[in-house]
Amino acid sequence: MLLDLLEAIRPREWTKNLFVLAPLVFAKRIGDLAALHVALGTLAAFCLLASAVYLLNDLLDLPLDRLHPEKKDRPIAAGRISRRAAGAFALLFAAGGLGFGALLDPAFPSAFSGFLLAYLALNAAYSLALKRVVVLDAICVAGGFLLRIHAGGAAIDAPVSHWLSLCTLFVALLLALSKRRAELARMGEDSSRHRHALAHYSPEFLDQLMSWLSACTILSYAIYTISPETVAKFGTDDLWWTVPFVVYGIARYSYLVHRREGGGNPTRTMLRDAPFVANALLWAAVAIALIYLGGDGAGP
């Protein structure tokens, strides 16, 4: 049962929670051990909360998951974990995540704990109703990423740039919609039986939205790198050198979605593609080098 539980809480998807570390990096505080401790604790709290959300979603989607060619083999859908046990574990992980947040936050409740509660509330609303509303379902997914990055900033008292928030929103929307496109392509006319909102989507509509979001992501990131606020905080105007990596990353992901039939699981699609991973590592290395060697100033 422990192995089934480990599969059900989806540790592979915990990579999404790395967004909480972005404020630490962009605030130039990687060397601040106290801030690093809090940031890693925030990462752990979100991993627990995310696992609670996955369990809740699998419970509510049980009849639909049993119709899905891949999800039917998940532990809850396959009956290897009972509904009662899954519900108990969901409550346990949710309580653990909030409790961990309370330990990290001496001023609990505060803005930081508010972001944790908002994350749970948003995902509960998504699982119960909002995932059935076209476009709003993807916006809810993107909202989860925004809450992660702002919780990471609140945890170490580092306000997040508006441009960085917009960039996070656009790229999260892009990933959410690419997942819906992949589900449409894979399941065809039966796709709406698995996800109700898919009945209102079409590949052409999703391609149009994804094109807009790709452009918005690149543009918002580019503006962030050259904005006077960013230059003043990092002490360098060279961060624009990282823009080509972002352009390639977006283009490569689009290629994987359209030509390699990826996107059904965005995390797996990206992590299994060597060129994408290499590009992401190069972007991180160049960005960190420019931020930490570019001059004085702090703030994401």
Secondary structure, DSSP 8 states (H G I E B T S, - for coil): -HHHHHHHT-GGGGGGGGGGGHHHHHTT-TT-HHHHHHHHHHHHHHHHHHHHHHHHHHHHTHHHHTTSTTGGGSTTTTTSS-HHHHHHHHHHHHHHHHHHHHHH-TT-SSHHHHHHHHHHHHHHHHHHTGGGSTTHHHHHHHHHHHHHHHHHHHHTT----HHHHHHHHHHHHHHHHHHHHHHHHHHGGGHHHH-GGGGG--HHHHHHHHHHHHHHHHHHHHHHHHSHHHHHHHT-S-GGGGHHHHHHHHHHHHHHHHHS---SSHHHHHHT-HHHHHHHHHHHHHHHHHHHHS-S----
